[in-house]
Amino acid sequence: MLFRSALAAVMTDLQIPIEQRDYALGFIGNTKLQLRAFFAGSQLSRYLECGLGATGPNANSWRVHMGLIVFADSIAPNRTRVQIAMSAGAIDSGGATKDPSMCGTTGVLEDKIKTLLAKRL
């Protein structure tokens, strides 16, 4: 129970609305995030690589659609494995003149989630 409440608190701390949760199956997250420029206290480009444009990283100026799910399962007494799945893409805000861009993770958000979770446990 402590782990579940800690994980929900971390999502709240990062201002990630919880859209899906199933503690019996061990996951929590949101698959419908629509973001612009900033997320979880930083510019999106800190967490995502969506290509570069004339004004810099596309993650900071394009609309970003992201899904983020945190999976947790007990692997031993007092040990929990945490896995984070994230998928994101970006669309130019200026219209359909540019193709959408798939985004890759920098790994920073995953590390931030794990660090905040460890502090709460």
C-alpha positions in Angstrom: 0.0 0.0 0.0 2.8 2.4 0.8 4.3 1.9 -2.6 1.0 2.6 -4.4 0.5 5.9 -2.5 4.1 6.9 -3.0 3.8 6.3 -6.8 0.5 8.3 -7.0 2.2 11.1 -5.0 5.1 11.2 -7.4 2.8 11.5 -10.3 1.0 14.3 -8.5 4.3 16.0 -7.7 5.2 16.0 -11.4 1.7 17.3 -12.3 0.9 14.2 -14.4 -2.8 13.7 -14.3 -3.6 10.0 -13.5 -5.8 8.8 -16.3 -5.3 5.1 -15.8 -4.5 3.0 -12.7 -4.8 -0.6 -12.0 -2.9 -1.5 -8.8 -3.9 -5.2 -9.2 -2.0 -5.3 -12.5 0.6 -2.9 -11.2 0.4 0.2 -13.4 -0.4 3.9 -13.2 -0.2 6.7 -15.8 -1.7 8.7 -18.5 -1.8 7.8 -22.2 -3.4 11.0 -23.4 -1.0 13.8 -22.3 -1.1 16.9 -24.6 1.9 19.1 -23.8 3.4 22.4 -25.0 6.9 23.6 -24.1 7.0 22.6 -20.4 6.4 19.5 -18.5 7.2 18.3 -14.9 9.0 21.5 -14.1 11.3 21.7 -17.2 11.3 22.4 -20.9 10.1 19.4 -22.8 13.4 19.1 -24.6 15.0 18.1 -21.3 12.9 14.9 -21.4 12.2 14.4 -25.2 14.2 14.6 -28.4 11.7 15.5 -31.2 14.1 16.9 -33.8 15.4 20.4 -34.3 13.8 23.4 -36.1 14.8 26.9 -36.9 13.9 28.0 -33.4 15.6 25.1 -31.6 14.3 21.8 -30.2 10.8 20.9 -31.7 9.8 19.6 -28.3 9.8 23.2 -27.0 7.7 24.7 -29.8 5.5 21.9 -31.2 2.5 20.2 -29.7 3.6 17.0 -28.0 1.3 14.0 -27.4 2.7 11.6 -24.9 1.8 8.4 -23.1 3.5 7.6 -19.8 2.8 4.4 -17.8 4.7 3.3 -14.8 4.7 -0.4 -14.1 5.6 -1.9 -10.7 5.8 -5.4 -9.5 7.2 -7.1 -6.4 10.2 -9.2 -7.0 11.1 -10.1 -3.4 10.1 -9.0 0.1 10.9 -5.3 0.3 12.0 -5.2 -3.3 9.9 -3.7 -6.2 10.9 -3.5 -9.8 9.8 -0.2 -11.5 9.6 0.0 -15.3 8.6 3.1 -17.2 7.0 3.1 -20.7 6.8 6.3 -22.6 5.8 7.1 -26.2 5.6 10.6 -27.7 5.3 12.4 -30.9 5.2 16.1 -31.9 3.2 18.1 -34.4 4.1 21.5 -35.8 1.9 24.1 -34.2 2.0 26.2 -37.4 -0.2 23.7 -39.3 0.3 20.8 -41.7 3.3 22.2 -43.5 5.7 19.8 -41.7 5.4 16.1 -41.1 4.8 15.0 -37.5 7.9 13.9 -35.6 8.4 10.8 -33.4 10.1 11.7 -30.1 12.7 9.7 -28.2 13.4 9.9 -24.5 16.5 11.5 -23.0 16.1 9.3 -20.0 15.9 12.3 -17.6 12.2 11.9 -16.8 12.5 8.2 -16.0 15.4 9.0 -13.7 13.4 11.8 -12.1 10.5 9.4 -11.4 12.7 6.7 -9.9 14.6 9.3 -7.7 11.4 10.9 -6.4 9.9 7.4 -5.8 12.9 6.3 -3.9 12.8 9.4 -1.7 9.1 8.6 -0.7 9.8 5.0 0.2 
